[in-house]
Amino acid sequence: MMSASDRVVSKARGFTLLELLIAMAIFAVIGAMALGGYVQLARQSERLEVSMKRTRAVQMTMMRFAQDFAELEPRPVRDALGSSSEPAILADARSTSLVQFTRAGWSNPAAIPRSTLQRVAYRIEDGKLYRDHWAVLDRTLTTEPVKVEMLDQVRSLKLRFMARSRTWFDQWPATTSLATPVQSANPNASVNERPLAVEVTLELEDWGSLVRLIEVPG
């Protein structure tokens, strides 16, 4: 018959080796499941952050288009050689940029002695959309633009301009020399003339085709 002291020793005895191994195995399984869930959650969070960053970049680009083209200013600029002038808006397949134009509303909170007009250009290089601007309107060969990468994974950027005749043109100024064969030329177009509206079609690898119609005030 077990004495009282034997019962106390029996109750004080710890886990057996088998019990410890089973507990460790259960803990390892639970830890692996928890780690897998954490990794999956981290990946989902990373994908969501990438998606949100991409969405913000696309939204900012389209908003920049709207701001720029809504502020078109009929101010031609002198070319870099100083021998001739470039139109206020120049969208010509022969140009290095997709479009160049003068815009108003260049904010100057620091009161720097400069114009509030800004010369802007958009171009695509290696699948990336860049917005260039110059500190002066009438630049020289030594005047370097400020280059800002707006968006990547860009396939194309197409622009159309509505003249006062309500006719769409693929190039601007819509003169005989610049009009596309499918569009009739506007013989009254000048280097100062602004379109009534600008249609922007941006084609991206992941988002497909985005179209924005921007009215030009005035």
Protein Blocks (a to p, Z undefined) as FASTA:
>chain_A
ZZfklmmmmmmpccdfklmmmmmmmmmmmmmmmmmmmmmmmmmmmmmmmmmmmmmmmmmm
mmmmmmmmmmcccddcddfkopaccdfbdcdfkbmbfbdcddehiacfkopacdfbdcdd
dddeehiacddddfbfbdcfklccddddfbghifbdcdddddfkopacfbdcdbfklpcf
kbccdfkbcfkbccfbdcdddddfklopaddddddeZZ
